[in-house]
Amino acid sequence: MPRYYFNIMDGRPVVDREGRDLPDAAAARREATRYAIDLVRRRSDVSSRNEVENVVVTDEHGAEVLTVTFPKAAAARYGT
């Protein structure tokens, strides 16, 4: 099973060093979307000048597989 890494890119990059085994890129996209929603819910310390949260998913070779961009304005819909 491939390993995917979920890296946060919102002005202060946070690199995922552990990753997660998932069956395919579609499963990685679902996980990244859930992660982005959770991230926006939890982060009250993010500078207001950053308009979006980005979760960049890479594979075990470091190649970018996909990016999930989640507008912070949408966080209100999810209870933040």
Secondary structure, DSSP 4 states (H G I P E B T S, - for coil): --EEEEEE-SSS-B--SS-EE-SSHHHHHHHHHHHHHHHHHH---S-TT--EEEEEEE-TTS-EEEEEEEEGGGGGGGT-
